[in-house]
Amino acid sequence: MSEENSAVMETNAAPPMRMLTMVVYGLFAASVLVGFTGLVGVIIAHLKLKEAQGTIFESHLRWLIRTFWISFAVFLIGVLLSFVGIGLLVILAAAIWVIYRVVIGFLKLNDGKAIDDPARLF
């Protein structure tokens, strides 16, 4: 396939993938209040990651996948620590971190930019 055809395919695929990525960001934002939407979002992100390979959306989906799994682990730690009284603070910190990552990622997506390093924490 020529480079021109490849660029046309990426351009044609961009609007649906952009919208899908925005939906996943929305699901993650809603997960702060309704936890299960994050699970739906991470499933979608995992399913669409291969399709997004080589585009800016790949970095966003990797960012979101990492956000989910880290926040899920911290949430579980928070639940365990709730027995000693500091669990709610840990869960609150995880929620603030998710909001931060959703806002940063969504703003970059809105500007048409990739996430520079999806593996970073902040």
C-alpha positions as CSV (number, residue, x, y, z in Angstrom):
1,M,0.0,0.0,0.0
2,S,1.4,3.4,-0.9
3,E,2.0,6.1,1.7
4,E,-0.8,8.2,0.2
5,N,-3.4,5.5,0.5
6,S,-2.2,4.8,4.1
7,A,-2.6,8.5,5.0
8,V,-6.1,8.5,3.4
9,M,-7.1,5.4,5.4
10,E,-5.8,7.0,8.6
11,T,-7.7,10.2,7.9
12,N,-10.9,8.3,7.1
13,A,-10.5,6.3,10.3
14,A,-9.7,9.3,12.5
15,P,-13.2,10.7,13.2
16,P,-14.7,7.4,14.4
17,M,-11.6,6.6,16.5
18,R,-11.5,10.1,17.9
19,M,-15.2,9.8,18.9
20,L,-14.6,6.4,20.4
21,T,-11.6,7.7,22.4
22,M,-13.8,10.7,23.7
23,V,-16.4,8.2,24.8
24,V,-13.8,6.2,26.7
25,Y,-12.6,9.4,28.4
26,G,-16.3,10.1,29.3
27,L,-16.7,6.6,30.7
28,F,-13.6,7.1,32.8
29,A,-14.8,10.5,34.1
30,A,-18.2,8.9,35.0
31,S,-16.4,6.1,36.8
32,V,-15.4,8.6,39.6
33,L,-19.1,8.6,40.6
34,V,-20.3,5.3,39.0
35,G,-17.4,2.8,39.2
36,F,-18.5,0.3,36.6
37,T,-18.2,2.7,33.7
38,G,-14.5,2.6,34.0
39,L,-14.6,-1.2,33.5
40,V,-16.6,-0.7,30.3
41,G,-14.1,2.0,29.2
42,V,-11.1,-0.2,29.7
43,I,-12.7,-3.1,27.9
44,I,-13.3,-0.8,24.9
45,A,-9.8,0.6,25.1
46,H,-8.3,-2.9,25.1
47,L,-10.5,-4.1,22.2
48,K,-9.6,-1.0,20.0
49,L,-5.9,-0.7,20.9
50,K,-4.8,-2.7,17.9
51,E,-7.0,-0.8,15.5
52,A,-5.5,2.5,16.8
53,Q,-1.9,1.3,16.4
54,G,0.3,3.9,14.7
55,T,-2.1,6.8,15.4
56,I,-2.3,9.4,18.1
57,F,-5.3,7.4,19.5
58,E,-3.0,4.6,20.5
59,S,-1.2,6.7,23.0
60,H,-4.6,7.9,24.4
61,L,-5.9,4.3,24.7
62,R,-2.7,3.2,26.4
63,W,-2.9,6.2,28.8
64,L,-6.5,5.2,29.7
65,I,-5.7,1.5,30.1
66,R,-2.9,2.4,32.5
67,T,-5.1,4.9,34.3
68,F,-7.7,2.2,34.9
69,W,-5.4,-0.6,36.1
70,I,-3.4,1.7,38.4
71,S,-6.5,3.3,39.9
72,F,-8.1,-0.1,40.3
73,A,-5.1,-1.3,42.3
74,V,-5.0,1.8,44.4
75,F,-8.7,1.5,45.0
76,L,-8.3,-2.1,46.3
77,I,-5.5,-0.9,48.6
78,G,-7.8,1.8,49.8
79,V,-10.5,-0.7,50.6
80,L,-8.0,-2.8,52.5
81,L,-6.7,0.3,54.4
82,S,-10.3,1.3,55.3
83,F,-10.0,-1.2,58.1
84,V,-7.3,1.0,59.7
85,G,-9.0,4.3,59.0
86,I,-7.0,5.8,56.0
87,G,-8.7,3.9,53.2
88,L,-11.0,6.7,52.3
89,L,-8.1,9.1,51.9
90,V,-6.4,6.6,49.5
91,I,-9.6,6.2,47.5
92,L,-10.0,10.0,47.3
93,A,-6.4,10.4,46.1
94,A,-7.1,7.8,43.4
95,A,-10.2,9.6,42.3
96,I,-8.4,12.9,42.1
97,W,-5.6,11.2,40.1
98,V,-8.2,9.7,37.6
99,I,-9.8,13.1,37.2
100,Y,-6.4,14.7,36.5
101,R,-5.5,12.1,33.9
102,V,-8.9,12.3,32.2
103,V,-8.7,16.1,32.0
104,I,-5.1,16.1,30.7
105,G,-5.8,13.4,28.2
106,F,-9.0,14.9,26.9
107,L,-7.5,18.3,26.4
108,K,-4.6,16.7,24.4
109,L,-7.1,14.7,22.4
110,N,-9.2,17.8,21.7
111,D,-6.0,19.6,20.5
112,G,-5.3,16.6,18.2
113,K,-2.1,15.7,20.1
114,A,-0.8,12.4,21.3
115,I,0.1,11.7,24.9
116,D,3.8,12.2,25.0
117,D,4.5,9.3,27.4
118,P,1.5,7.2,28.2
119,A,3.5,5.2,30.8
120,R,4.1,8.3,33.0
121,L,2.1,8.8,36.2
122,F,1.5,12.5,35.9
